[in-house]
Amino acid sequence: GEKEVKGDSPYGLALLGFSLFMDGLMAACQSVLKQKDTTNKITVTTNTISAYCRAPTAMETMLYINLYATFILLPASHYVGQFQRGIAMLCSNSSTKSILLLQLNLSAALGQVFIFLTIHHFSSW
C-alpha cells in the first residue's frame, strides 16, 4: 500500500516561526552591539561608574553562545534522558559510529566558525 502523507504540524510551524522571529531579533541586537563609532567603543554608565566596552570578536561571540547553550541544554538533556542515551551510544563498540560522529562534529565546528567569521566581517544585514 501507499504511505499516508502527513501535512505540516502546527507545533512544528510554530517552532519554525518562533525560531525565525528570534533570529531576526538577534540580528538586530547584534548590529547594535557591534555598532562602531569613531572610537570603536561603547559607553556603559551605571550610577556614577562609567566603563568603556569594545564589541566582542567573532570568536568571543561564538564562545559565549556555545557556553550559554551548554549551560542550558546539558541539564535539559539530562532531565529528559537524552544525555544518558547519547553517552550509551558513544560507549558502544562500533568504531564506524565513532568515526562518523567525529566527522560530523568536525564539519559542524568548521561550519560554525565559517558562518561566524562571515557575519563578523560582512555583517548580518
N, C-alpha and C positions, 0 to 999 in steps of 0.2 A: 503494500500500500504506500500511498504518498504520505509524506510527513506533513503535519499541520504547521503552517507558517504562523508564528505569533507576531503580533504588532509590537510597537514600542510601548514599554510600560510607563505609566505616568510618573512613577517613582524615579525611574532612570532618566526621564526627560527633565524632571525637576532637579535632580542632581547635576545634570549637564548644564542646565540654565544657571543654577547657583554657582557652579564652577566657573562658567564664563563671566558671570557678574563679578565674582571675587577676583578673577584675573584682570578684568578691566579696572577694578578699584585698586588693585595692587600696582598696576602700571601707572595710574595717576599718582599714587603715593610715592612710587619710586622716582618719578620725574621731579616731584617737589623735593625729595630728599637729595637727589643728585643735581639740583639746581646750582648753577655756577654763576658767581658774580665776579667782580674784578679781583677780589682777594681769594676766591675759591674757598671761602669759609662760611659756615652757618653759625649765627649767634644764638645761643640759648640763654635766656635770662630767667632766673628764679629768685624772687625777692631781691636781695642785694648781690647775689652771686652771678657773675657772667662767665661763660665758658665759650671758647671757640671750638667748633667741631668740624672736622673735614668729612666729606662724603665718603662712604665706605667703598673700598675697591670691589671689583667683581668677585674676587676670591673670598674676601671677608663676607660679602653678602651671601655667597653660596655656603660658607661655613655656618653662618648664623641660621640660615634657613634649614640646613641639614640638622643642626643641633636641636632646633625647635621641633622639627619633625620627629627626631629620635626621642626627645623627652615626652612628646605627646603619644606617638604611635607605639613605642615599645611597651609601656604599661597597658595600652588598649589592646594590643595583640596578645599580651599575656592573659588579660582578663577574658578574652573570648576564646582562648585556646589555640590560636593560630601560631603563636610563638613556639609552643611545645611541638606541634606538628611539623613546623619548619625545621626545628633542631633535629627531630627524629629523621626527617628526610635527608638532612645533611650528614647524619651519622650512619646512614645506610651504606652498605659496602659497594655500591655502584660507583666506580670511578668515572664512568661516562657521564653520569648525572653531575658529578662534581666538576668535571671539566666544562660541561655546557653551562653550568651555573656561574663558574668563574668567568667564562667568555661573556655571558650576558651582563654580569656586573661590571666588567671592564668596559664593555661598549656603552653601557648606561652612564658610567662615570665620565668617559671621554665625551659623550654627547652632552652631558650636563655642563662640562667645562666649556665646550664649544658654544653652547647657547648663551651661557652667562657672559662669556667674553664678547660675543657678537652683540648682545644687548648693551653691554657696558660701553663698547666703542661706537655703536651706531644708534643707540637709544632704542626705546621700545615703541616709539611712535612711527 
